[in-house]
Amino acid sequence: MAIIAIVAVDKNLAIGRVGAIPWHYSADMKFFRRQTTGHACVMGYRTWESLGKPLKGRLNIVLSRKNTVDGQPEVIHFTDMNSVLSLAEYLRCDLYVIGGAQIYKAFSERIDRWLVTEVPEPAEGADTFMSADFLYGFTVKGVEVLEGGLKVTTYERPERNSD
């Protein structure tokens, strides 16, 4: 099981505007669906709210102090990261970290791989950004070009020493 973060960023490292993704690229949505279907997706409260419903074909994990997912069997709510990581040990799939900024930051030391879609246009009015050093310690492992001028770069953390 790997912990994989998936994010789309513009050249200014913007990822959000008023609790939502500030652009819509069909190719990016298809890529996201292809990568995450059949896996677990952990997200924060605002990301969960922006979706409006569970992601189909995935285990939806909401990490938040607010419990707003009652009565939805496809969704698990946790209030702390350690609970998510404990569950991840039993999953027979990868764990995708899908946002927002606070969730990416919380999992930063645990992420094995980043899938970063580079959006060609700057997001007007963006209010949520990735930190400038979010890829520190990662190396490029591949690039995939999508329709619409999008490029997805895969970054991996070098093997950790198990001394």
Sequence and secondary structure as in RCSB ss.txt:
>XXXX:A:sequence
MAIIAIVAVDKNLAIGRVGAIPWHYSADMKFFRRQTTGHACVMGYRTWESLGKPLKGRLNIVLSRKNTVDGQPEV
IHFTDMNSVLSLAEYLRCDLYVIGGAQIYKAFSERIDRWLVTEVPEPAEGADTFMSADFLYGFTVKGVEVLEGGL
KVTTYERPERNSD
>XXXX:A:secstr
  EEEEEEE TT EEEBTTB S   HHHHHHHHHHHTTSEEEEEHHHHHHH S  TTSEEEEE SS   TT TTE
EEESSHHHHHHHHTT SS EEE   HHHHHHHTTT  EEEEEE SS  TT  EE  TTTTTT EEEEEEEEGGGE
EEEEEE       
